[in-house]
Each structure stands twice: as C-alpha cells, then as structure tokens.
C-alpha cells in the first residue's frame, strides 16, 4: 500500500473545508488562503509493524479484544483478529496492553509559549490590537520546545497550536504532527486547514479595558461585527474583479474572508452559555461556521443547540471557579454535552502539563459521569481524544481512528488508558515508533 500523495490528502478533505495548499504565486484576487509558507512534512520511514493480541479501541466506538493492528508505509493496513503479514514486519507482543489512535489536542500553545516559561518565550498573544487576524501562530512556533516531547510521551500525535485569548480575534492557528523538526513547516499536518482563534468575555475586556477598549461585552460584540463587516466588503470587492480587486491586499481581512468562505475553521474561547448563543447568532449574521467552542464551562446549558448546529465543544474535565464567567462550571459538563444525540464533545488541554495526561482528564469525565448515573464505556470515551477533535479540525479523513488507509498514528498503553496508572509505552506517528518508554 503506497502512502497517500499530498493531492489525495487534499481530495480526502474536500467537503470538510478547503485546504491551504495553494501556492501564493497561483493565487487569484479572491483566493484568501494561499499559503506562502507551505508545509514540508515527510513521514519517518519505518519497517511494517504488527501489534498483536491487544485490547483495541478503534476510535469509532468499537472495542476489539485479543486483536491486532497492522501498519505499513505509514498507514493502517488492517485491524482485526489473527492478522498475518510478511517476514519483513516488526512483531510487537501487546498481550495485556491496550491500543488506541494517537491523541489529538485541539487546543494547545506548545511552541508559542514554550518551556521554560519566561517573557523571552512569550509569543502567543499579539496584544497590540483587539483584532489581529493577520498574525499566524505558526510564525511563533519554536520546534525545540521540550513540551512536544513530553506530550508525545502522553500519547499525543497531532495538535492544533493556537494564539492566546487576549484578543477578540487573535489570528490563525495551525495543526501539526508531533514530530521533531528544525522548522515548523516540517511539522505541518498535510492538508489540514488553518483555525481562526477568537475569544469572548473577560479576557479581551481585561487586556483592552485600559487601552481604549473594548471594556464591556457589548464592546466585544461590536468589535467582532465591525471586523467581519469590513471583511465582507473586502470580499465583495475582491470577487468583483476589475480595479477594485486590484487594491492593496489586507492580510487581516484575508483571514476573516477565509473564515467566511469556510476555508478557515473558527475556534472560539467562550465560557458562558449566553455568550456562546450570541456567537452562534454572529456566525449566522456573517455566514461563517463555528467549528468548536473552547473551554465552554456552561456548554451543558446549550448542549441541544450545539448538537443541532453541528458545533463541537472542546472542554476541560473539571476546571472551573477561577473566573466569574466560569462560576457555573460543573464537573459533569462533558458528560452532559456528550449524551445529546449528534453531539461532539472533546477533552482538550490548554496546558503544557495537561497535554501530558489527556487520557486521565478523560478518565475524570468517566468518573464524574458515573456519580450521576451515566455510564460511559472506554470505546466511546476514547473518541473525545481522537475522532472528535479530528472531526473539528477537519482531519478525520486522515487520522483519529484506527481504520484501513488512515495515518498510522497509534498508542500502545500498559493497560486501560483511563486508569490512574496508565502510561503510554509506545507511540507511533505515521507507523514509525517515535517513543518507547523502555528505550
């Protein structure tokens, strides 16, 4: 089985969102997502690998006992019982182990707030204006951040790196594979669209309240509307052609136009249910689609609407009480969102420490759900860490589940990943073993 080409990777993602794989030189006046800094990711070559006799959580809601996973040429070839392969394969006895897809963190600041945490490394917030949609988080990424390696040891194989939440509109985020590299381009996930980071509530008020505003929530909304109104007018002129389309290019409005077109995924830091509802109305007004609300400690209050509108909720397991806007946060939040048919609940980190234990964050959700009488099976819970973030990030056609043809992003755990004693023993990215706890 040959590895998928970049062209096929783009084709697989068609219909989810346009992908930023077009060269800048080929861009038309209305092409808002041409990438002048395209990714150069190349998978690490590896012999075929056959994991044998494991408990496998496929990420599709299925559990397989005494099962095998075969990886070849960077892809999953097969998942099932009693698989056979050639003598060239590396056979791994996974008896007593559990195997899952690689964990995907939809909300990370690794590389833009690297370790050690100090002002010289603080590159995640361009806190110079409430709207900085012209900045791209990828241009701040330091690939040598040791946090990438500790995240890999926690089973994280892909992550979306976002700007911080100081601004109303903070800029573009980027999806990367968790591999060692000298440049961020060598980490960029092939075919993944950009994310746009926005923020509601207290953060923009706190940062800009003493800088001329916005200083209120109504000021926040006015700021979003003004920015998207400008972008809509800019799009109209660009698409019309002629002299109007030949005007000065506006990098800030390019990003917002890409969001309106559906080519850039919108991710919104938002805590309160009423504010999430307003942002859904704002999206309807200007014609963009919200991919996910992040943090959303009151998501349980509008879980039905989120499911109905196809909006994911990327949430903490149990962070609450540290701001007034998180006053109504509850430990059962993810479980209550998740139980609504058609929902998309995600466990995220927003932390260089939490990203190392996302499996145990999900275990907290299972435990808290059990206390209110909701039983959640491991084969379902793993989707909060794999398939659902992949769906929200528009990379589910490539990763997030253990299915034939997908990237061989795989974790071998010493037991159930939802145990207090869980450890990732081996982590594979595109079929190459990049982490071995015993090495």
Buried (B, 14 or more C-beta within 10 A) or exposed (E): EEBBEBEBBBBBBEEBBBBBBBEEEEBEBBBBBBBEBBBEBEBBEBEBBBBBBBBBBBBBEBBBEEBBBBBBBBBBBBBEEEBEBEEEBEEBEBEEBBBBBBBBBBBBBBBBBBBEEEEEBBBBBBBEBBBBBBBBBBEBBBBEBEBBEBBBBBBBBBBBBBBBBBBBBBBBBBBBBBBEBEEBBBBBBBBBBBBBBBBBBBBBBEBBBEEEBBBEBEBBBBBBEEBBEBBBEBBEBBBEEEEEBEEEEBEBBBBBBBBBBBBBBBBBBBBBBEBBBBBBEBBEEBEBBBBBBBBBBBBBBBBEBBBEBEBBBBBBBBBBEEBEBBEBBBBBBBBBBBBBEEBBBBBBBBBBEBBBBBBBBBBBBBBBBEEEEBEBEBBBBBBBBBBBBBBBBBBBBBBBBBBEEBBBBBBBBBBBBBBEEBBBBBBBBBBBBBBEEEE
